[in-house]
Amino acid sequence: MLFHRSDFPQDFLFGAATSSYQIEGHAHGGAGRTHWDDFAATPGNVVRAEHGQIACDHYNRFPQDLDLVANAGLGAYRFSTSWARVMPDGKTVNPEGLDFYDRLTDAILERGIKPAATLYHWELPSALADRGGWRNRDIANWFADFTHTIMDRIGDRMWSVAPINEPWCVAWLSHFEGHHAPGLRDIRATARAMHHVLLAQGRSLEVMRQMGLKNLGALCNMEWSEPASNSPEDIAAAARYDAIYNHFYISGLTKGQYPDLILQGLEQHLPDGWHDDFGTIQQPIDWFGINYYTRKLVAAGDGPWPSLRDVTGPLPKTQMDWEIYPQGLHDFILRTHREYTGNIPIYITENGMANPDPLGTPDQPRIDYLQSHIAATKAAMDAGAPVKGTFIWSLLDNYEWALGYEKRFGLVHVDFDTQVRTPKASYDALKASLVG
């Protein structure tokens, strides 16, 4: 890596990120069925119909995995809690689930690592999906109940907490494009899910504030949007994409309003009384997180709103076929700081790349990716943005949702047959930069 720990302020955090369903092994510990189990069991939804029942067996191997975090010199570990593990039917508490996160929290702290919890990373209990899931306004209070249950057990030891990972994926990718659970393609369901995910986040923050918890934040995934040509139609299409992906959620959270470019297509589908919910949605946050991976070239499409079409870009790409564009991270940091969050701290809560990574390969593409994006982050800091840390996605190769186990994002290689962990060259390079 072309950077050293000393290039950053002493309080700047380097961390690694994971998520519950992708690594834990959902077959263990009394976890309940999730809409991801149902989605994966439906033919054609997931590569080879793969699922997260064993995943990386982190449920049983977390001490070894946390040793990897500590040995790399990483100061923070971002993990998520599974709603369906803690409350298998969405309401009844599973003591084994709470015990697991209790042990995990203690193990993180024993290694001198800061625990950064995200309460929801997409594994909705099937029993709640049966009641409409994110389409049902009641989910805001269901999620508030889950928040209280899990934080009553581990909240006193958390360094930071965020309610929901990547609202765009929870709502748009899953209800409009149908690529993630619950696999819908319904504009009315999408509009309601987009609004309710923010309402649920607000209720969760309310609960945690009432419990006296500190360092509470929110995070959004962002994808830099550029027009595929200089035509007015493509420029307008890229602006619509930018509004849907990048502006809707953060605007609701910080400004209490939705972009006009969104309302042109979705207002008629939003739930009654949505204007009145911004008092809850706009709960104060202590920090904001950006998940960033790529940019998208967008052209005008022929169909109904939003009338968008993806265009393959010319830049080098990851195993996900995503363009490598670190400038987008730099620009998002500065735009977020100037337009939305002001002087509250910003964290890069996810950034990384998928690469095939057969054992014994140099892993140079991931090294190059990480150092270019860390350099982009440092440049934004030098330009005045209050960035306080970055979390690499991911610690381990894991279950990559609809793409099964093919796409490898990990700093550590996982043999999914034997569960053997092998640090990659990128892990070693990062460790050398952080601890020498």
Secondary structure, 3 states (H helix, E strand, C coil): CCCCHHHCCCCCEEEEECCHHHHCCCCCCCCCCEHHHHHHHCCCCCHHHCCCCCCCCHHHHHHHHHHHHHHCCCCEEEEECCHHHHCCCCCCCCHHHHHHHHHHHHHHHHCCCEEEEEEECCCCEHHHHCCCHHHCCCHHHHHHHHHHHHHHHHHHHCCEEEEECCHHHHHHHHHCCCCCCCCCCCHHHHHHHHHHHHHHHHHHHHHHHHCCCCCEEEEEEEEEEEECCCCHHHHHHHHHHHHHHHHHHHHHHHHCCCCHHHHHHHHHHCCCCHHHHHHHHCCCCCEEEEEEEEEEEEEECCCCCCCEEEECCCCCECCCCCECCHHHHHHHHHHHHHHHHCCCCEEEEEECCCCCCCCCCCCHHHHHHHHHHHHHHHHHHHCCCCEEEEEEECCECCCCHHHCCCCCCCCEEECCCCCCEEECHHHHHHHHHHHC
